[in-house]
Amino acid sequence: RRLPKIPKGTRDFTPEEMA
């Protein structure tokens, strides 16, 4: 899947998955 710019500390989790 496409990975948007992720903040440091996160691995390959997208904002939607972290919500």
HUDA-V509282 format. One record per pair of residues at least 24 apart in sequence whose ideal C-beta (glycine too) atoms are under 8 Angstrom apart, sorted by the first residue. I is the first residue (numbers start at 1). J is the second residue. Records with the same first field share a line. If there is no record, write none. Layout:
# HUDA-V509282
I->J + J
This chain:
# HUDA-V509282
none
